[in-house]
Amino acid sequence: MTSPKEVAFAIGMQSIQPAHDQQPRLNFDVLRMVCNCLTDVSDVLSFGTTCTALRKGALQRRLRMSPFILSSSMSVDRLHSLLFADEAARAPFLYGVACPVFHFYSQDVLIRFAAILKAATNLKSLYVPARTGNPIITAICDLTTLRELHVLASVGDDSLRTILKNLRSPLRYLHVEGYELGTFSAKFLHNELPHLGQTLEALKLDDFPLDIPASSVKTRFTSVRSLEADEIDISSDLGQLDVLLELFPNLDTTFALGPPGPTIPVPEVERRRQRNMETQKTRTWPRLDRLVCDARMAYILALRCPIRLMTIDTTNVFDGRRYLAESLRYNAPQQLHFSLELNDGLALLDWLFPPEAAVKLTRLVMFFNHQISRRPQTLHRASFQWQELLGRLIVSIKHLRLTHLRLVVCYHVFQSMSKRTQPNMGVDEDFVNTARESDLLPAATAFLEAMPSLEYIFLTTCGRTYVPVGRRWEERHKWLSSKAWRVAGRHEGPDVPSAATGMLVELSSEAAEVIIDREEFQLSLREEVQVKACISPIH
């Protein structure tokens, strides 16, 4: 993405004049090839300032690299000026435009934006509001080269339907948000957008009601590999998993969906699960690279296809544990990433991983949240020592054949003050009951002793302590301790660490990050925010 400043800088490149007393010393064809290999926008723009002979190629390279962000009327005017200063040499190279808001733009600006779309004959990516006015809607519908379209719809506006129904481009990626719930349904996709059936590969929506029976599906979206929706109602008798299997028979990359709703009674949950299990006796997806949902939805879906990575947001109730355990018993993934609230105690960890999960599950990421509320003369709710947590967790997972393990425990300690307690007193280590840096190596050793198959171990403990100040809680202390280890092989030579270190080789933070990225062991955005909030400022 490009900022308005970069657009202005690119325009400024037009005014540079060459020195008449200098002659080119390098082959310009070679220099243009070098320019086309650059991947940083600032490098490309700097390259174009070296001489006028390179300016044209550098601008074309920049236009092809990534979408231009047009966040104001001024940025629209600047891009318009840049392109139409040499339309034939520039406009066809424009890769993408992101213009997320039009509400305060004048009619003249909207006309210039429509002109940009018409001139960009090879535009691949576009992000716009649906409510834009007829000239822009017409220009969008007339495009024939779009591959990615992100539309911000408006409640009560029919522009979204107009754009999608009349679109001529063979879209591969479609992201629609902000529309009135129920607007973009299975029936609408099936009946109104069959022209996307052979090209669309990824679909991301706010909600996707299944309002068409599977027997009525005539158009299959055979190219769709990924489906993401905040809400997919796998509940009605009209449409459930069988509708998705009919509409998207080749879904094999990402299937992400929100929770099924908090008020569904247990008998209804069981009925839906049984129906989905019956449906998949005759057809199912070939595989899924990634499944993202909560524990109850995973249980309802009862997917039979192989799953590489499953990301589960569980709850702090025992039902969430049961749903996850049964899902793992029925069809465990190769890699599991789940979060769990431990406010109700460590019993949530018991029987979380059934023996059947050991057949497939080899990589595990666990994020535990624990909120401690301490009042004078009472014990804090569901408190436990660090060693107690480790012991209970090891018993729960020791039968798994894990090769990669990441554990993050995040504490939130709310400590009320008694009459004898001073607000500025230090944190009681016994009260906080958390692991410090010195505890992590013994913990890693304990995991390795319980599961000799481990190759990598990542451990993090963090937390914040609060005290009441008036009617609010004030943060008083925070901490973060994180370590990672590689398990040294038995055939790596005489320099392998001795048994005193448990065959563990500590990794630098840089090496740990590389492995975390490579193995897709990253935390979710919400989890990452919680961990970073525990970093103490450096004084």
TIGU-581009 format. One record per residue (C-alpha): residue number from 0; x, y, z. Coordinates in Angstrom, 3 decimals, decimal comma. Example, Ala and Ser with C-alpha at 12.3 -4.5 7.8 and 13.67 -1.06 7.14 Angstrom:
// TIGU-581009
> resi | xx | yy | zz
> 0 | 12,300 | -4,500 | 7,800;
> 1 | 13,670 | -1,060 | 7,140;
This chain:
// TIGU-581009
> resi | xx | yy | zz
> 0 | 0,000 | 0,000 | 0,000;
> 1 | 1,185 | 3,514 | -0,774;
> 2 | 0,645 | 6,668 | 1,216;
> 3 | -0,308 | 10,061 | -0,261;
> 4 | 3,258 | 11,249 | 0,470;
> 5 | 4,662 | 8,543 | -1,796;
> 6 | 2,272 | 9,594 | -4,559;
> 7 | 3,473 | 13,189 | -4,206;
> 8 | 7,094 | 12,007 | -4,234;
> 9 | 6,470 | 10,021 | -7,406;
> 10 | 4,971 | 13,095 | -9,083;
> 11 | 8,013 | 15,099 | -8,063;
> 12 | 10,199 | 12,727 | -10,012;
> 13 | 8,813 | 14,252 | -13,208;
> 14 | 10,642 | 17,541 | -12,607;
> 15 | 14,160 | 16,107 | -12,403;
> 16 | 16,376 | 17,133 | -15,323;
> 17 | 19,544 | 15,273 | -16,345;
> 18 | 22,961 | 16,880 | -16,279;
> 19 | 23,965 | 17,615 | -19,902;
> 20 | 27,649 | 16,984 | -19,306;
> 21 | 27,137 | 13,388 | -18,145;
> 22 | 26,904 | 10,320 | -20,359;
> 23 | 25,367 | 6,974 | -19,335;
> 24 | 27,998 | 4,483 | -18,282;
> 25 | 25,751 | 1,456 | -17,727;
> 26 | 23,436 | -0,397 | -20,049;
> 27 | 19,950 | 0,967 | -19,351;
> 28 | 18,301 | -2,336 | -20,185;
> 29 | 20,296 | -3,920 | -17,358;
> 30 | 19,366 | -1,102 | -14,997;
> 31 | 15,689 | -1,505 | -15,827;
> 32 | 15,960 | -5,222 | -15,078;
> 33 | 17,513 | -4,327 | -11,715;
> 34 | 14,679 | -1,908 | -11,041;
> 35 | 12,089 | -4,598 | -11,764;
> 36 | 13,699 | -6,792 | -9,110;
> 37 | 13,323 | -4,191 | -6,357;
> 38 | 10,598 | -4,940 | -3,817;
> 39 | 10,692 | -1,845 | -1,583;
> 40 | 8,690 | 1,177 | -2,727;
> 41 | 11,201 | 3,715 | -1,429;
> 42 | 14,041 | 1,920 | -3,251;
> 43 | 12,124 | 2,050 | -6,519;
> 44 | 11,333 | 5,749 | -6,138;
> 45 | 14,955 | 6,531 | -5,287;
> 46 | 16,115 | 4,487 | -8,263;
> 47 | 13,964 | 6,610 | -10,545;
> 48 | 15,617 | 9,848 | -9,393;
> 49 | 19,068 | 8,849 | -10,652;
> 50 | 18,398 | 9,999 | -14,213;
> 51 | 15,529 | 10,729 | -16,589;
> 52 | 16,196 | 7,621 | -18,663;
> 53 | 15,242 | 5,447 | -15,674;
> 54 | 12,328 | 7,515 | -14,437;
> 55 | 9,721 | 5,995 | -16,756;
> 56 | 10,623 | 2,386 | -15,907;
> 57 | 10,780 | 3,139 | -12,185;
> 58 | 7,319 | 4,705 | -12,208;
> 59 | 5,915 | 1,725 | -14,098;
> 60 | 7,527 | -0,631 | -11,606;
> 61 | 6,019 | 1,312 | -8,698;
> 62 | 2,557 | 1,310 | -10,257;
> 63 | 2,709 | -2,488 | -10,597;
> 64 | 3,916 | -3,184 | -7,066;
> 65 | 0,952 | -2,631 | -4,732;
> 66 | -2,315 | -0,693 | -4,401;
> 67 | -2,302 | 3,061 | -3,912;
> 68 | -4,196 | 4,193 | -0,800;
> 69 | -6,416 | 7,168 | -1,586;
> 70 | -7,512 | 8,418 | 1,826;
> 71 | -8,457 | 11,967 | 0,850;
> 72 | -9,622 | 14,025 | -2,092;
> 73 | -6,089 | 15,398 | -2,404;
> 74 | -4,621 | 11,907 | -2,833;
> 75 | -7,201 | 11,180 | -5,565;
> 76 | -6,181 | 14,389 | -7,364;
> 77 | -2,487 | 13,516 | -7,074;
> 78 | -2,897 | 10,022 | -8,499;
> 79 | -5,035 | 11,428 | -11,297;
> 80 | -2,330 | 13,979 | -12,141;
> 81 | 0,380 | 11,306 | -12,019;
> 82 | -1,418 | 8,942 | -14,368;
> 83 | -2,716 | 11,459 | -16,898;
> 84 | 0,601 | 13,269 | -17,237;
> 85 | 1,506 | 10,326 | -19,499;
> 86 | -1,613 | 8,148 | -19,642;
> 87 | -0,409 | 5,606 | -22,193;
> 88 | 2,861 | 4,955 | -20,327;
> 89 | 1,422 | 4,915 | -16,795;
> 90 | -2,279 | 4,120 | -16,446;
> 91 | -2,049 | 0,560 | -17,867;
> 92 | 0,521 | -0,316 | -15,196;
> 93 | -1,638 | 0,615 | -12,184;
> 94 | -2,028 | -2,560 | -10,086;
> 95 | -4,552 | -1,495 | -7,483;
> 96 | -6,419 | 1,274 | -5,674;
> 97 | -7,788 | 1,376 | -2,129;
> 98 | -10,246 | 4,205 | -1,543;
> 99 | -12,203 | 3,231 | 1,579;
> 100 | -14,287 | 6,407 | 1,960;
> 101 | -16,175 | 8,689 | -0,424;
> 102 | -18,626 | 10,411 | 1,904;
> 103 | -16,979 | 13,839 | 1,864;
> 104 | -15,652 | 13,920 | -1,698;
> 105 | -16,938 | 16,486 | -4,163;
> 106 | -18,521 | 15,497 | -7,459;
> 107 | -15,392 | 16,614 | -9,334;
> 108 | -13,230 | 14,261 | -7,251;
> 109 | -15,603 | 11,359 | -7,888;
> 110 | -15,437 | 12,040 | -11,613;
> 111 | -11,622 | 12,007 | -11,494;
> 112 | -11,692 | 8,713 | -9,581;
> 113 | -14,007 | 7,214 | -12,211;
> 114 | -11,558 | 8,420 | -14,872;
> 115 | -8,724 | 6,640 | -13,056;
> 116 | -10,686 | 3,377 | -13,109;
> 117 | -11,478 | 3,722 | -16,801;
> 118 | -7,865 | 4,451 | -17,712;
> 119 | -6,437 | 1,614 | -15,576;
> 120 | -6,949 | -1,098 | -18,174;
> 121 | -4,996 | -3,709 | -16,185;
> 122 | -6,270 | -2,960 | -12,687;
> 123 | -6,059 | -6,075 | -10,491;
> 124 | -7,062 | -4,941 | -6,975;
> 125 | -9,797 | -2,557 | -5,807;
> 126 | -11,169 | -1,546 | -2,401;
> 127 | -14,103 | 0,874 | -2,481;
> 128 | -17,371 | 1,652 | -0,702;
> 129 | -20,416 | 0,327 | -2,509;
> 130 | -22,229 | 3,662 | -2,188;
> 131 | -20,163 | 5,647 | -4,679;
> 132 | -22,495 | 7,044 | -7,328;
> 133 | -23,380 | 5,833 | -10,803;
> 134 | -20,224 | 6,959 | -12,680;
> 135 | -17,961 | 4,933 | -10,375;
> 136 | -20,323 | 1,939 | -10,212;
> 137 | -20,387 | 1,870 | -14,014;
> 138 | -16,586 | 2,102 | -14,172;
> 139 | -16,219 | -0,781 | -11,681;
> 140 | -18,657 | -2,975 | -13,584;
> 141 | -16,873 | -2,253 | -16,871;
> 142 | -13,500 | -3,427 | -15,558;
> 143 | -12,420 | -6,743 | -17,044;
> 144 | -9,089 | -7,380 | -15,296;
> 145 | -9,958 | -7,256 | -11,561;
> 146 | -8,778 | -10,224 | -9,514;
> 147 | -9,372 | -8,848 | -5,996;
> 148 | -12,407 | -6,821 | -4,917;
> 149 | -13,050 | -5,544 | -1,392;
> 150 | -16,370 | -3,746 | -1,011;
> 151 | -17,539 | -1,800 | 2,033;
> 152 | -21,320 | -1,903 | 1,814;
> 153 | -23,926 | 0,247 | 3,547;
> 154 | -27,096 | -0,838 | 5,282;
> 155 | -30,158 | 0,036 | 3,219;
> 156 | -28,183 | 0,625 | 0,002;
> 157 | -28,582 | -1,639 | -3,045;
> 158 | -25,338 | -0,599 | -4,741;
> 159 | -23,590 | -3,760 | -3,575;
> 160 | -25,997 | -5,992 | -5,475;
> 161 | -25,727 | -3,770 | -8,560;
> 162 | -21,920 | -3,972 | -8,593;
> 163 | -21,684 | -7,717 | -8,032;
> 164 | -24,460 | -8,695 | -10,448;
> 165 | -23,006 | -6,604 | -13,305;
> 166 | -19,317 | -7,228 | -12,696;
> 167 | -17,435 | -8,307 | -15,825;
> 168 | -14,094 | -9,150 | -14,185;
> 169 | -13,171 | -12,792 | -13,457;
> 170 | -12,703 | -12,262 | -9,702;
> 171 | -10,540 | -14,599 | -7,662;
> 172 | -10,941 | -12,920 | -4,261;
> 173 | -14,086 | -11,212 | -2,964;
> 174 | -14,376 | -9,549 | 0,447;
> 175 | -17,685 | -7,892 | 1,337;
> 176 | -18,336 | -6,223 | 4,692;
> 177 | -20,707 | -3,776 | 6,335;
> 178 | -23,843 | -4,963 | 4,620;
> 179 | -27,186 | -5,576 | 6,252;
> 180 | -27,312 | -9,073 | 7,724;
> 181 | -28,899 | -11,499 | 5,316;
> 182 | -28,062 | -9,478 | 2,202;
> 183 | -25,284 | -11,766 | 0,987;
> 184 | -26,784 | -15,227 | 1,334;
> 185 | -26,275 | -18,594 | -0,317;
> 186 | -29,342 | -17,954 | -2,480;
> 187 | -27,973 | -14,592 | -3,650;
> 188 | -24,591 | -16,090 | -4,485;
> 189 | -26,163 | -19,017 | -6,317;
> 190 | -28,882 | -17,159 | -8,221;
> 191 | -27,255 | -13,796 | -8,939;
> 192 | -23,501 | -14,464 | -9,207;
> 193 | -23,104 | -17,607 | -11,344;
> 194 | -20,630 | -15,692 | -13,520;
> 195 | -18,108 | -16,052 | -10,651;
> 196 | -18,572 | -19,808 | -10,408;
> 197 | -15,448 | -20,793 | -12,352;
> 198 | -13,015 | -18,091 | -11,174;
> 199 | -13,728 | -17,169 | -7,535;
> 200 | -11,123 | -18,751 | -5,228;
> 201 | -11,639 | -16,996 | -1,886;
> 202 | -14,748 | -15,492 | -0,287;
> 203 | -14,795 | -13,428 | 2,921;
> 204 | -18,111 | -12,183 | 4,350;
> 205 | -19,769 | -10,775 | 7,469;
> 206 | -22,512 | -13,397 | 7,451;
> 207 | -23,630 | -16,057 | 5,004;
> 208 | -27,145 | -17,404 | 5,614;
> 209 | -27,717 | -20,842 | 4,142;
> 210 | -31,156 | -20,099 | 2,733;
> 211 | -31,215 | -22,601 | -0,109;
> 212 | -31,633 | -26,391 | 0,084;
> 213 | -28,742 | -28,499 | -1,164;
> 214 | -31,022 | -30,175 | -3,703;
> 215 | -31,589 | -26,809 | -5,429;
> 216 | -27,902 | -26,080 | -6,049;
> 217 | -27,295 | -26,020 | -9,804;
> 218 | -24,238 | -23,764 | -9,975;
> 219 | -21,178 | -24,996 | -8,131;
> 220 | -18,354 | -22,620 | -7,275;
> 221 | -15,699 | -25,182 | -8,042;
> 222 | -12,731 | -22,803 | -7,796;
> 223 | -13,465 | -21,625 | -4,250;
> 224 | -10,714 | -22,834 | -1,923;
> 225 | -11,280 | -20,525 | 1,070;
> 226 | -14,441 | -19,399 | 2,850;
> 227 | -14,482 | -17,000 | 5,808;
> 228 | -17,599 | -15,620 | 7,483;
> 229 | -18,238 | -14,147 | 10,905;
> 230 | -21,518 | -16,005 | 10,976;
> 231 | -22,738 | -19,035 | 9,037;
> 232 | -26,007 | -20,351 | 10,365;
> 233 | -25,543 | -24,111 | 10,321;
> 234 | -28,833 | -24,482 | 12,125;
> 235 | -31,943 | -24,344 | 10,006;
> 236 | -33,581 | -27,395 | 8,514;
> 237 | -33,368 | -25,710 | 5,108;
> 238 | -29,609 | -25,458 | 4,857;
> 239 | -26,652 | -26,850 | 6,755;
> 240 | -23,265 | -28,335 | 5,927;
> 241 | -24,696 | -30,134 | 2,904;
> 242 | -25,343 | -26,745 | 1,256;
> 243 | -21,702 | -25,730 | 1,683;
> 244 | -20,525 | -29,067 | 0,307;
> 245 | -22,689 | -28,575 | -2,771;
> 246 | -21,787 | -24,925 | -3,346;
> 247 | -18,049 | -25,286 | -2,660;
> 248 | -17,111 | -28,918 | -3,415;
> 249 | -13,369 | -28,203 | -3,638;
> 250 | -12,912 | -26,137 | -0,479;
> 251 | -9,483 | -27,180 | 0,794;
> 252 | -7,567 | -24,154 | 2,129;
> 253 | -9,339 | -22,114 | 4,829;
> 254 | -12,737 | -22,551 | 6,447;
> 255 | -13,280 | -19,893 | 9,116;
> 256 | -16,578 | -19,162 | 10,806;
> 257 | -17,936 | -17,613 | 13,961;
> 258 | -19,763 | -19,283 | 16,874;
> 259 | -23,196 | -20,864 | 16,310;
> 260 | -24,983 | -18,701 | 18,891;
> 261 | -25,091 | -18,806 | 22,702;
> 262 | -28,695 | -19,952 | 23,167;
> 263 | -28,674 | -23,277 | 21,328;
> 264 | -29,794 | -26,063 | 23,709;
> 265 | -27,667 | -29,170 | 24,025;
> 266 | -30,193 | -31,486 | 22,277;
> 267 | -30,186 | -29,166 | 19,250;
> 268 | -26,382 | -29,167 | 19,198;
> 269 | -26,434 | -32,970 | 19,129;
> 270 | -29,089 | -33,063 | 16,399;
> 271 | -27,068 | -30,786 | 14,135;
> 272 | -23,916 | -32,808 | 14,708;
> 273 | -25,631 | -36,054 | 13,813;
> 274 | -27,069 | -34,559 | 10,653;
> 275 | -23,652 | -33,296 | 9,552;
> 276 | -22,108 | -36,695 | 10,256;
> 277 | -24,766 | -38,368 | 8,103;
> 278 | -24,202 | -35,854 | 5,300;
> 279 | -20,472 | -36,611 | 5,192;
> 280 | -20,974 | -40,343 | 4,768;
> 281 | -21,541 | -39,736 | 1,060;
> 282 | -19,444 | -36,630 | 0,382;
> 283 | -16,943 | -34,421 | 2,128;
> 284 | -14,164 | -31,986 | 1,277;
> 285 | -10,844 | -33,464 | 0,150;
> 286 | -8,965 | -31,808 | 3,008;
> 287 | -8,671 | -28,505 | 4,872;
> 288 | -5,432 | -26,649 | 5,391;
> 289 | -6,955 | -24,515 | 8,163;
> 290 | -10,140 | -24,624 | 10,237;
> 291 | -10,924 | -21,605 | 12,444;
> 292 | -13,926 | -21,687 | 14,772;
> 293 | -14,911 | -22,157 | 18,415;
> 294 | -15,079 | -25,521 | 20,195;
> 295 | -18,818 | -25,925 | 19,894;
> 296 | -18,844 | -25,166 | 16,168;
> 297 | -16,060 | -27,686 | 15,593;
> 298 | -18,187 | -30,239 | 17,432;
> 299 | -21,301 | -29,417 | 15,373;
> 300 | -19,436 | -29,550 | 12,060;
> 301 | -17,949 | -32,984 | 12,806;
> 302 | -15,702 | -32,696 | 9,755;
> 303 | -14,273 | -35,960 | 8,455;
> 304 | -11,693 | -34,589 | 6,018;
> 305 | -8,021 | -34,344 | 7,064;
> 306 | -7,226 | -31,013 | 8,758;
> 307 | -3,680 | -29,655 | 8,945;
> 308 | -4,216 | -26,709 | 11,325;
> 309 | -7,161 | -26,169 | 13,646;
> 310 | -7,509 | -22,880 | 15,531;
> 311 | -10,067 | -23,131 | 18,333;
> 312 | -11,347 | -20,450 | 20,683;
> 313 | -12,693 | -22,400 | 23,637;
> 314 | -14,619 | -21,073 | 26,607;
> 315 | -14,164 | -21,154 | 30,360;
> 316 | -17,026 | -23,587 | 30,834;
> 317 | -16,741 | -27,351 | 30,959;
> 318 | -18,935 | -27,714 | 27,873;
> 319 | -16,212 | -26,018 | 25,827;
> 320 | -13,719 | -28,583 | 27,062;
> 321 | -16,074 | -31,441 | 26,225;
> 322 | -16,759 | -30,152 | 22,733;
> 323 | -13,048 | -29,777 | 22,000;
> 324 | -12,161 | -33,192 | 23,410;
> 325 | -14,866 | -34,913 | 21,378;
> 326 | -13,792 | -33,081 | 18,221;
> 327 | -10,220 | -34,253 | 18,750;
> 328 | -11,409 | -37,782 | 19,395;
> 329 | -13,414 | -37,791 | 16,170;
> 330 | -10,890 | -36,063 | 13,860;
> 331 | -7,723 | -34,558 | 15,302;
> 332 | -5,644 | -32,128 | 13,188;
> 333 | -1,887 | -32,267 | 12,704;
> 334 | -1,543 | -28,910 | 14,475;
> 335 | -3,838 | -27,423 | 17,125;
> 336 | -3,909 | -23,842 | 18,385;
> 337 | -6,392 | -23,151 | 21,163;
> 338 | -7,028 | -20,647 | 23,932;
> 339 | -8,587 | -21,429 | 27,287;
> 340 | -9,747 | -19,481 | 30,319;
> 341 | -8,538 | -21,132 | 33,530;
> 342 | -10,606 | -19,033 | 35,906;
> 343 | -12,575 | -22,085 | 37,012;
> 344 | -9,499 | -24,098 | 37,894;
> 345 | -7,227 | -26,726 | 36,380;
> 346 | -9,901 | -29,404 | 36,114;
> 347 | -10,569 | -27,998 | 32,635;
> 348 | -7,331 | -29,657 | 31,524;
> 349 | -8,379 | -33,158 | 32,566;
> 350 | -9,204 | -35,459 | 29,665;
> 351 | -8,847 | -32,588 | 27,211;
> 352 | -6,755 | -34,689 | 24,833;
> 353 | -8,248 | -38,144 | 24,221;
> 354 | -5,929 | -41,028 | 23,289;
> 355 | -7,253 | -40,969 | 19,709;
> 356 | -5,704 | -37,511 | 19,197;
> 357 | -2,202 | -38,958 | 19,515;
> 358 | -2,483 | -40,598 | 16,097;
> 359 | -2,341 | -37,279 | 14,191;
> 360 | -1,627 | -34,393 | 16,576;
> 361 | 2,084 | -33,484 | 16,593;
> 362 | 2,118 | -29,686 | 17,027;
> 363 | 0,379 | -27,827 | 19,837;
> 364 | -0,021 | -24,124 | 20,723;
> 365 | -1,835 | -23,348 | 23,978;
> 366 | -2,741 | -19,907 | 25,299;
> 367 | -4,055 | -19,856 | 28,875;
> 368 | -5,666 | -16,834 | 30,491;
> 369 | -5,936 | -16,780 | 34,268;
> 370 | -7,629 | -13,982 | 36,186;
> 371 | -6,896 | -13,872 | 39,913;
> 372 | -9,125 | -11,814 | 42,172;
> 373 | -7,653 | -11,543 | 45,659;
> 374 | -9,592 | -10,015 | 48,530;
> 375 | -8,362 | -9,600 | 52,106;
> 376 | -9,098 | -12,551 | 54,402;
> 377 | -10,155 | -14,753 | 51,458;
> 378 | -8,378 | -16,957 | 48,983;
> 379 | -8,338 | -15,788 | 45,389;
> 380 | -10,650 | -17,750 | 43,142;
> 381 | -9,250 | -20,876 | 41,477;
> 382 | -5,671 | -19,987 | 42,376;
> 383 | -2,896 | -22,456 | 41,645;
> 384 | 0,860 | -22,627 | 41,765;
> 385 | 2,978 | -22,676 | 38,599;
> 386 | 4,228 | -26,164 | 39,371;
> 387 | 0,663 | -27,352 | 39,870;
> 388 | -0,301 | -26,058 | 36,427;
> 389 | 2,709 | -27,757 | 34,831;
> 390 | 2,030 | -31,045 | 36,547;
> 391 | -1,630 | -31,096 | 35,571;
> 392 | -0,868 | -30,085 | 31,986;
> 393 | 1,856 | -32,711 | 31,538;
> 394 | -0,517 | -35,426 | 32,729;
> 395 | -3,037 | -34,187 | 30,163;
> 396 | -0,707 | -34,206 | 27,131;
> 397 | 2,098 | -36,689 | 27,898;
> 398 | 0,535 | -39,429 | 25,748;
> 399 | 0,727 | -37,216 | 22,634;
> 400 | 3,597 | -37,641 | 20,171;
> 401 | 4,339 | -33,919 | 19,997;
> 402 | 7,287 | -32,541 | 18,050;
> 403 | 6,499 | -28,834 | 18,599;
> 404 | 5,034 | -27,268 | 21,738;
> 405 | 4,239 | -23,645 | 22,553;
> 406 | 2,671 | -22,630 | 25,873;
> 407 | 1,695 | -19,083 | 26,857;
> 408 | 0,208 | -18,328 | 30,285;
> 409 | -1,134 | -14,817 | 30,809;
> 410 | -2,116 | -13,687 | 34,333;
> 411 | -4,349 | -10,794 | 35,375;
> 412 | -4,056 | -10,248 | 39,118;
> 413 | -6,564 | -7,968 | 40,872;
> 414 | -5,458 | -7,385 | 44,452;
> 415 | -7,773 | -5,601 | 46,853;
> 416 | -6,198 | -3,583 | 49,648;
> 417 | -6,786 | -4,143 | 53,317;
> 418 | -6,441 | -1,434 | 55,949;
> 419 | -2,926 | -2,622 | 56,683;
> 420 | -1,872 | -2,793 | 53,033;
> 421 | -0,124 | 0,189 | 51,531;
> 422 | -0,805 | 0,956 | 47,859;
> 423 | 2,913 | 1,199 | 47,063;
> 424 | 4,013 | -2,080 | 48,642;
> 425 | 5,740 | -4,673 | 46,452;
> 426 | 4,060 | -7,669 | 44,874;
> 427 | 3,971 | -10,758 | 47,063;
> 428 | 5,665 | -13,509 | 45,023;
> 429 | 3,709 | -16,219 | 46,831;
> 430 | 0,490 | -14,360 | 46,119;
> 431 | 1,112 | -13,873 | 42,408;
> 432 | 1,907 | -17,600 | 42,010;
> 433 | 3,469 | -17,235 | 38,575;
> 434 | 6,568 | -18,499 | 36,836;
> 435 | 9,608 | -16,288 | 36,648;
> 436 | 12,455 | -16,624 | 34,194;
> 437 | 14,317 | -19,159 | 36,345;
> 438 | 11,315 | -21,502 | 36,268;
> 439 | 11,128 | -21,900 | 32,497;
> 440 | 14,125 | -24,198 | 31,957;
> 441 | 12,929 | -26,771 | 34,537;
> 442 | 9,502 | -26,590 | 32,937;
> 443 | 10,945 | -27,269 | 29,481;
> 444 | 12,951 | -30,154 | 30,918;
> 445 | 9,813 | -31,619 | 32,468;
> 446 | 7,990 | -31,451 | 29,151;
> 447 | 10,892 | -33,147 | 27,360;
> 448 | 11,117 | -35,920 | 29,924;
> 449 | 7,390 | -36,583 | 29,544;
> 450 | 7,454 | -36,375 | 25,722;
> 451 | 10,855 | -37,400 | 24,273;
> 452 | 9,496 | -36,817 | 20,750;
> 453 | 9,687 | -33,024 | 21,230;
> 454 | 11,973 | -31,106 | 18,882;
> 455 | 11,097 | -27,503 | 19,808;
> 456 | 9,675 | -25,970 | 23,007;
> 457 | 8,466 | -22,374 | 23,403;
> 458 | 7,389 | -21,161 | 26,861;
> 459 | 6,045 | -17,746 | 27,861;
> 460 | 4,607 | -16,442 | 31,106;
> 461 | 3,389 | -12,890 | 31,446;
> 462 | 0,984 | -10,871 | 33,507;
> 463 | -0,146 | -7,650 | 35,072;
> 464 | -1,058 | -6,837 | 38,664;
> 465 | -3,702 | -4,244 | 39,543;
> 466 | -4,649 | -2,465 | 42,744;
> 467 | -7,807 | -0,414 | 43,372;
> 468 | -7,459 | 3,348 | 43,252;
> 469 | -10,786 | 4,927 | 44,016;
> 470 | -13,350 | 3,350 | 41,710;
> 471 | -10,876 | 2,084 | 39,160;
> 472 | -8,095 | -0,483 | 38,921;
> 473 | -4,590 | 0,845 | 38,401;
> 474 | -1,821 | -1,260 | 36,910;
> 475 | 0,967 | -1,636 | 39,439;
> 476 | 3,329 | -4,290 | 38,023;
> 477 | 3,785 | -6,281 | 34,840;
> 478 | 6,207 | -8,927 | 33,683;
> 479 | 7,078 | -11,040 | 30,657;
> 480 | 9,375 | -14,045 | 30,524;
> 481 | 9,840 | -16,007 | 27,308;
> 482 | 12,295 | -18,749 | 26,308;
> 483 | 12,661 | -21,221 | 23,447;
> 484 | 14,713 | -24,375 | 23,021;
> 485 | 15,747 | -26,798 | 20,349;
> 486 | 16,095 | -30,392 | 21,430;
> 487 | 19,582 | -31,533 | 20,497;
> 488 | 19,650 | -34,808 | 18,561;
> 489 | 21,651 | -37,785 | 19,745;
> 490 | 23,695 | -37,818 | 16,537;
> 491 | 24,863 | -34,211 | 16,414;
> 492 | 28,393 | -34,805 | 17,619;
> 493 | 30,443 | -34,397 | 20,800;
> 494 | 29,409 | -30,784 | 21,424;
> 495 | 25,821 | -31,766 | 22,306;
> 496 | 24,936 | -30,288 | 25,721;
> 497 | 25,220 | -32,602 | 28,656;
> 498 | 22,364 | -34,357 | 30,396;
> 499 | 22,358 | -31,570 | 33,009;
> 500 | 20,566 | -29,326 | 30,486;
> 501 | 18,117 | -32,046 | 29,482;
> 502 | 19,482 | -32,063 | 25,900;
> 503 | 17,951 | -28,614 | 25,456;
> 504 | 19,704 | -25,932 | 23,405;
> 505 | 18,371 | -22,448 | 24,086;
> 506 | 17,462 | -20,402 | 21,022;
> 507 | 18,016 | -16,696 | 20,610;
> 508 | 14,896 | -14,568 | 20,353;
> 509 | 15,648 | -13,975 | 16,665;
> 510 | 16,003 | -17,689 | 15,926;
> 511 | 12,836 | -18,440 | 17,886;
> 512 | 10,861 | -15,898 | 15,837;
> 513 | 12,103 | -17,422 | 12,588;
> 514 | 10,945 | -20,882 | 13,672;
> 515 | 7,614 | -19,562 | 14,976;
> 516 | 6,934 | -17,931 | 11,603;
> 517 | 8,084 | -20,968 | 9,655;
> 518 | 5,974 | -23,423 | 11,646;
> 519 | 2,930 | -21,092 | 11,838;
> 520 | 3,100 | -20,936 | 15,624;
> 521 | 2,053 | -17,283 | 15,786;
> 522 | -0,472 | -16,136 | 18,356;
> 523 | -3,758 | -14,599 | 17,310;
> 524 | -3,958 | -10,811 | 17,193;
> 525 | -5,934 | -10,732 | 20,450;
> 526 | -3,404 | -12,965 | 22,184;
> 527 | -0,469 | -10,980 | 20,838;
> 528 | -1,966 | -7,761 | 22,195;
> 529 | -2,295 | -9,308 | 25,660;
> 530 | 1,322 | -10,468 | 25,675;
> 531 | 2,755 | -7,171 | 24,427;
> 532 | 0,791 | -5,308 | 27,107;
> 533 | 2,924 | -7,137 | 29,696;
> 534 | 6,231 | -5,762 | 28,425;
> 535 | 7,768 | -3,447 | 31,012;
> 536 | 9,040 | -0,108 | 29,711;
> 537 | 12,798 | 0,272 | 29,532;
> 538 | 13,990 | 3,137 | 31,674;
